[in-house]
Amino acid sequence: MNNIPEFGIKRENEERRDGGCAFVFDPKTQKYAVGEHHEGGLYRLFSGGVEEGENIQDGILREVREESGLYDFGHVEEIAQAMTHYHNKLKNVNRVAKATCLLAILNSSETEGLALEEHEKFSLKWATAQEILDNWSERNKDKGMDHWVYFLHKAVPRAIELGFDTTSKISA
């Protein structure tokens, strides 16, 4: 992971806010967990910033639990990293982040209570890797999701390689 790709547009006065996301896979249904926005149907990965002093993996899994309710992870590993440049519309601030992507394989798809922030208006949805890629391809006009597409092409082949995902045809 020495060669970290960069995505997005560099902007003036960027603030650093590292965090990450996770591709969460249920081997029983052969589907990935995503958040589906209530308006427009855009899929998103469960993601967010990591708190000061928080381990990156623990922070990402905390975000997954808060945003999806999923918690019963059997296998978790870091898949890739990327530098992302973006404008946070809610806080009206330019940011740069070292984003870390995890692959999280579920033991079960049971959920517990959510802890969504006011701006997080999406619901848990299950989709195949191809459905996710198609959704992003159709709706990725200036949404700054290129790093998520990059992560998909890292996570899905790894889930296939590990023998969990036996139905996807996505390659690296």
VENPE-V822261 format. One record per residue. N is the residue number from 1. PHI is phi in whole degrees, -180 to 180 (999 if undefined). Layout:
n->{N/N}
phi->{PHI/PHI}
This chain:
n->{1/2/3/4/5/6/7/8/9/10/11/12/13/14/15/16/17/18/19/20/21/22/23/24/25/26/27/28/29/30/31/32/33/34/35/36/37/38/39/40/41/42/43/44/45/46/47/48/49/50/51/52/53/54/55/56/57/58/59/60/61/62/63/64/65/66/67/68/69/70/71/72/73/74/75/76/77/78/79/80/81/82/83/84/85/86/87/88/89/90/91/92/93/94/95/96/97/98/99/100/101/102/103/104/105/106/107/108/109/110/111/112/113/114/115/116/117/118/119/120/121/122/123/124/125/126/127/128/129/130/131/132/133/134/135/136/137/138/139/140/141/142/143/144/145/146/147/148/149/150/151/152/153/154/155/156/157/158/159/160/161/162/163/164/165/166/167/168/169/170/171/172}
phi->{999/-74/-95/-96/-72/-115/-133/93/-109/-66/-127/-69/56/-71/-100/-85/-148/-78/-175/180/-148/-141/-91/-105/-120/-107/-63/-69/-97/61/-132/-103/-88/-136/-95/-106/-61/-64/-108/95/73/-66/-84/-141/-83/-76/-158/166/-80/-98/-73/-56/81/-89/-63/-58/-64/-61/-66/-66/-65/-62/-61/-60/-62/-64/-89/-117/86/-73/-146/-94/-89/-98/-135/-136/-148/-76/-102/-165/-132/-153/-93/-125/-112/-159/-107/-83/-65/-65/-106/49/-140/-84/-132/-130/-142/-88/-98/-110/-111/-108/-106/-122/-99/-84/-80/-148/-99/-63/-125/-124/-55/-89/-137/-76/-80/-56/-82/-86/-112/-150/-130/-62/-137/-108/-148/-75/-59/-68/-63/-64/-60/-62/-60/-69/-64/-74/-120/-90/-76/59/-93/69/-105/-57/-68/-69/-64/-58/-63/-58/-73/-100/-74/-64/-59/-69/-63/-67/-59/-75/89/-80/-92/-110/-121/-73/-120/-78/-115/-71}
